[in-house]
Amino acid sequence: MNVIRWLFDAQLVIGDQTILWREIVGNVFGLASALGGMRRRVWGWPVGIVGNALLFTVFLGAVFETPHPVNLLGQAGRQIMFIVVSIYGWWRWRQSRTDDGTAIEPRWAGARSRILLAVALVGGTAALTPLFRALGSYEPVWADAWIFTGSLLATYGMAKGWVEFWLIWVAVDIVGVPLLFGAGYYASGLMYIVYGAFTLTGFVVWARGRSRRRIQPAAADLGLIPR
């Protein structure tokens, strides 16, 4: 219990800025989860859930009386969404796990799904913005709504094995960095910058993985590699 209390209250002071260790630790778990996702490992999902639980308490600053008395409702709400969707992704990846330990075969979403994702991102942002504003979320509220909607779609896309989910994360990071710095969540803002580079790497890794899986069956048909 003392460890939990320490983790809840511990702070890192840099100059005149105060950062909660919960924010740092939660983001480290998030980065570890992203690494597991890039490698298509099932353990990435439960690791991410731990980080989500920690960050939920961080982004409700006014509720939990943290050094940042700012509520980012989209950021806090998406942690709950992450947990729910991660349970689905955890189950789906366990069902598709192969002998080499990887969990799912990367695939392109297709034109129709890409259009639906784009419409859902814009439409979800437009629908949630007035709701988050009425609940007192931090301005600009549309950015909070964009991050929430994009995170939902990216996590769902990851569970489905769509390569494009990495690009949705890039769109989330581009909006998330200035919002988090503006709200004083510096650890999360810096981590979003790291995530941005990481998600581009993940996209390349998954896209190449998808290309190799398309080339190998064709080569086998020609007798160039054994089946």
N, C-alpha and C positions, 0 to 999 in steps of 0.2 A: 504493500500500500504506500510506503514511503517513497518508493521509486516512482509510482504513478503520480503522487503529489509533487515530487520534484520535477517530473517531466511536464506537469501541467503549469507549474509556476516559473520554471527556469527561464532566464532571459539572457541574451547576449547584447551587451551595450557597446556600440561602435560610435565614438564621438557623441553626438546628441541624438543618435538613432537607437531605438530598442527593438530587438528582434526576438521573438519567442523561439525557444529551441524546438517546440512542437512544430512550428512552421518549417524549420530546417529539416528535422527528422522526417516529417510527413512528405516533404518534397524528395528526400533521398529515397524513401520507399517508392515514391512515384516513378523516379528515374530507374530504379531497379526493376520495377514492373514493366516499364517501357523496354528495357533491355531484354527481359524475358519474352515480351511480345515480338521483338525483332527476331529473336532466335526461335520463336514459335514454341515456347516452353509453357506447360500448363501452370507451373509455379508462379508465373508472372501475375496471374489473376488474384490469388490470395494475398500476395505481397502488396499488390495495389490496394486491396481492401483495407489493410492496416493503415496505409498512408491516407486513404480517404477519411477514415474515422478520425485521425488526428487533425487533418486540415478542416474538417467540418467545424471543430471547436475554435479553430483559428479565425475563420472568416465570419463568425458571428461575434465580432469583437465587443460590441456593446452588450450583448447578452451574457457573455462569459467574463466581462469586465477585464479584458486584456489591455495592454498598453496602447492598442489601436482601437479606440471606441468607434469603429466603423463597421457597419454591416454590409457585406457584399453578398446579397441574397442569392444571386446567380451562382457565385462561387461556392457558397455553402450548400445550396440546393443541389448542385451538380455532384457534390460528394455523396449524397444520398442516392442520386441517380447512378453514379459510378458503382456503388455497392450492389444495387439491384441488377444492373446490366452485367456487372462482373460475375455475379452468380450464374447468370445465363451463359456468359462466355466460358466460365470455368467448366460448367457441365458440357457445353458443346465441344470444347477442345479435348476434354477427357474422353468423350465418345469417339473422337476421330484420331486419337493418339496412335502413332505408328511405332514399329519396333525400334526405330532409331531415336525415339524420344521426342520427336517433333509432333506437333499437335494438329496441324491443319495445312491443307495445300493452298498456297496463295492463288488468287484468281482475280481477273479484272471484273469489275461490277457490271460493265456493259453500258451502252448508251442510255437505255431507259432508266436504269437505276441511278446513273449519274445525274440525269435531269431531275429525278425525284429528290435526290439528295440536295441539289442546289435549291430547288423550290422549298424544300423543308427547312433549309438553313435560313433563307430569307424570310419565309412565312413564319417560322417559329420565333425568329428575332422580333418581327413586327408584332406578333401576338403577345409575347412575354414582356415587352418593354413597358407598356402601360401598367401591367400587373406588378412588375418589380418596382416601378416608380410609386405606385400606390402603397406598396409595402415599406417604402422608405429606403430603397437600395441606393448605393453610391452613384453619383453622376460621373460620366455619362451612362445612363441606365441601359441604353441600347447596346453598349459594349458588354455589359454584364449579361444581357440576354443573348447576345451573339455567342459568347463563350459557353454559356449553358447549352444552347441548342447545338452548337458545333461539337461540343464534348459528347453529347448524347449520340449524335450521328456517327462520330468517329469511333466511339466505343462499340456501337452496334456493328459498324463496318468491320472492326477488328474481329469481333466474335464470328462474323460471317466469312472472314478470310479475304475481304476485298482489299486489293492493293491500294486503292484510292483513299483508304481511311487515313493514311499518313499525310496526304495533302490537306485533308480537313483539319488535322492537327496544326499544320502550318498556318492555315487561315485563323485558327483560334489563337495561336501564339502571337501573330502580328497585332491583333487587337488587345491581347491580354497583357503584353509587356507594359505599354503606357498606362493602362488602367491600374495595374497593380502598383507601379511606381507612384502614380498619382495618389493612390489610397494609402501609401506608406508601407505596403507589404513588399519590402525590398528583397527578402530571401526568395519569395515566390516569383517576383519579377525577374531576378537573376536566373532562377531555375527555368523560367519560360524561355529565356534566351538560349540556354543549354538545350532545352527541349526542341527549339526551332532547328538547331543544327542536327540534333539527334533524329528528328522526324524525317528530315531530308535524307539522311543516311539510311534510315529504315525503309524509306520508299525505294531507294536504289537497290537495297538488299532484297526486298520482296519482289520487285520488278524483275531483277536478274534471276531470282529463284523461279519465278513463273516462266521466264523465257527458257531456262534450262529444262524445265519439265515438259515444255512443248517440243524442244529439240530432241530430247532423248528418245521418245517414242518413235519419232520420224526416222531417227538414225537406226533404231532397232528394226523397223520395217525394211530398211535397205540392207540389213545385215552388217552394219558398221559397228554396232556394239551388241553384246549378248543381252538377251532378255532376262 
